[in-house]
């Protein structure tokens, strides 16, 4: 499988100017491709092919006075921008036909220079390389300083340079993982576990372990409110407003990075210690419409389950998702009797059939494990289904931590 490894870049002033120029050229080529297709659609003509767009929007455009500055950046960046436009249209048409899973996609729209996120991609044809001193050498940009938080397991196939809303630069490498090396790193184990996700505790495991909720957004609310207040008082279009906007973006980036760090460390620990993991398929979209919306978004359950999914697939673990309508909080994990519904304020309850006193979250975690088929049988052997490949919605961008911190 393919994963992304992200590293922080620290370009100097000249390299920042060159990267901004590359972002702008790639954006212009993308917009020209969208405009060419829209013009062809309105005129009732067939869409121009990728070869025709490349010749018209790149090769011939460089010879004109209006687009001569396209020659100041690598041609690979411009070609990859055309491929991005082509992929956007393919996904759009696949969504219209119903051949693409997920929510319906709209038609590709024009990119703005005011977008918070800008990116360019360099493939092997661009002849980029990592120098002996550990810098990332990019064509027509130079050798950029990289903060290497770990070593790359294999040779990357491409690198994407990203600038986020906080003004930070990152290099994202596409890596093909080695199944043999992954198997050595994470040997098989006979442990299985069920996980009940919540708000009071982020996760309660079937073995009784309770993991507290960090509530990164709640703890940073005062800082975020102050930054937003300063932004609202700046005059629109002024340089001070632009500086305040970056300050707000950095404050939000700190919260997102801390949450992602927590998710990576916890998911890695669970994957390394357990062969089978059971979780509940929560309706995060529905819960986000309730009065608990901020707390639900602060927990980031979907991101955490996504990390468990791709790490389980990478290391040969079994991840089972049970239905969201399974009565895990109402079923006695000891005798199996189903009790009535209970409000969220009830954290402990007594089974009317066998008299067992249950902790609500721990009991739910045990029932999740049982419903997934990972519970221990009467003979003491773990009962779990065959190898079920976990569905990966998107590749991870960080992999696994090698020390006390995730990259």
Beta strands, then each sheet from edge to edge (+ up, - down):
strand 1: 2-10
strand 2: 118-123
strand 3: 129-130
strand 4: 136-138
strand 5: 142-147
strand 6: 158-163
strand 7: 169-176
strand 8: 192-197
strand 9: 201-205
strand 10: 210-212
strand 11: 276-280
strand 12: 318-322
strand 13: 348-350
strand 14: 357-359
sheet 1: 2+ 6- 7+ 1- 5+ 4- 3+
sheet 2: 10+ 9- 8+ 11+ 12+
sheet 3: 13+ 14-
end
